[in-house]
Amino acid sequence: SLFSGTSNVLLSVLGAGQLTLPYALRELGWIAGLSFSLLFGLLGIHSLQTLAFHSRKECLTAEGCSSYTELAVATFGPSSKRLCDALIAIYAWGGALSFMVILKGELGFLRARL
């Protein structure tokens, strides 16, 4: 159906975190929920600005480093390459696993309707 197709696309694009925001606001209340949303938004902005600053500083070019791994190697030395690559792989694996769990729930719902 159009609803289930749209829901699947929204799950893929927005992620489960965005879709749980109304639940979190209901549980925390408006003031605490919006305060935490603002706090984590500001922390995200700060993190991106810090990454951009150190990328330009450590890589000594106007464009900076083109990947997290390049920044880690420029900052911590060549021994950090494997660690950084492993952490990125684990993060990607976790995201894929989360998506598969969500997809399993959606496919179970579709199978029950058939």
C-alpha positions in Angstrom: 0.0 0.0 0.0 1.0 3.6 -0.3 1.2 4.0 3.5 3.5 1.1 4.0 5.7 2.1 1.1 5.9 5.7 2.4 6.6 4.4 5.9 9.5 2.2 4.7 11.1 5.2 2.8 10.7 7.4 5.9 12.4 4.7 8.1 15.3 4.5 5.6 15.7 8.3 5.2 15.0 9.6 8.7 16.1 6.7 10.8 14.6 5.2 13.8 15.9 8.0 16.0 13.8 10.7 14.3 10.7 8.6 14.4 11.0 8.1 18.2 11.2 11.9 18.8 7.5 12.3 19.5 7.6 9.4 22.1 10.7 11.0 23.7 8.9 14.3 24.0 5.8 12.7 25.5 7.9 10.9 28.1 10.2 13.8 29.0 7.6 16.6 28.6 7.8 19.7 26.4 10.4 21.7 28.4 12.9 18.9 29.1 12.3 17.3 25.6 13.0 20.6 23.8 15.9 21.4 26.1 17.6 18.1 25.4 16.9 18.5 21.6 18.5 21.9 21.7 21.4 20.7 23.8 22.2 17.8 21.5 21.7 19.9 18.4 24.3 22.4 19.7 26.6 19.5 20.6 26.3 18.3 17.0 27.1 21.7 15.6 30.1 22.0 18.0 31.4 18.5 16.9 31.2 19.4 13.2 32.9 22.7 13.7 35.7 21.0 15.7 36.1 18.3 13.0 36.3 21.0 10.3 38.8 23.1 12.3 41.2 20.3 13.0 40.8 18.9 9.5 42.1 22.2 8.0 44.7 22.6 10.7 46.2 19.1 10.6 46.0 18.5 6.9 47.5 21.9 6.0 45.2 22.5 3.0 42.3 24.7 2.4 40.0 21.7 1.8 41.3 19.8 4.8 41.2 16.0 5.1 38.8 14.1 2.9 38.0 11.4 5.4 37.9 10.7 9.1 40.8 8.2 8.6 43.0 10.9 7.0 42.3 13.2 10.0 43.1 10.5 12.5 46.4 9.6 10.8 47.3 13.3 10.5 46.5 13.8 14.2 47.5 10.6 15.9 50.0 9.0 13.5 49.9 6.0 11.2 49.1 3.6 14.0 45.6 5.1 14.3 44.6 4.1 10.7 43.5 0.5 11.6 41.6 1.6 14.7 39.8 4.4 12.9 38.9 2.0 10.0 37.7 -0.6 12.5 35.5 1.9 14.4 34.0 3.1 11.1 33.2 -0.5 10.1 31.6 -1.3 13.4 29.5 1.9 13.2 28.4 1.0 9.7 27.7 -2.6 10.8 25.6 -1.3 13.7 23.6 0.9 11.4 23.0 -1.9 8.9 22.0 -4.3 11.7 19.5 -1.7 13.1 18.0 -1.3 9.7 17.6 -5.0 9.3 15.8 -5.2 12.7 13.4 -2.5 11.5 13.0 -4.2 8.2 12.2 -7.5 9.9 9.4 -5.9 11.8 8.0 -4.3 8.6 8.2 -7.6 6.6 6.5 -9.5 9.5 3.7 -7.0 9.3 3.4 -7.4 5.6 3.5 -11.2 5.8 0.7 -11.2 8.4 -1.5 -9.2 6.0 -1.0 -11.7 3.1 
